[in-house]
Amino acid sequence: RFPNQNQTAHCWQSYVDYFKCINAKGEGFKPCQQFRRGYLLLCPQSWVEKWDEQREAGNFVGDLSP
């Protein structure tokens, strides 16, 4: 009925899950790429850039620990 209603939540969760996955298993762990594809498809590029900047600065609000 509302196919896009959870898109923002799935975008955020895919981004967080990707970085949790690579923090736990390493960037070479292929199953992590599923989460990366998810956030690249769902999230606006401006959000990803902002979150990347926040992550690099150490002030990202999400918990990325494995």
Secondary structure, 3 states (H helix, E strand, C coil): CCCCCCHHHHHHHHHHHHHHHHHHHCCCCCCHHHHHHHHHHHCCHHHHHHHHHHHHHCCCCCCCCC
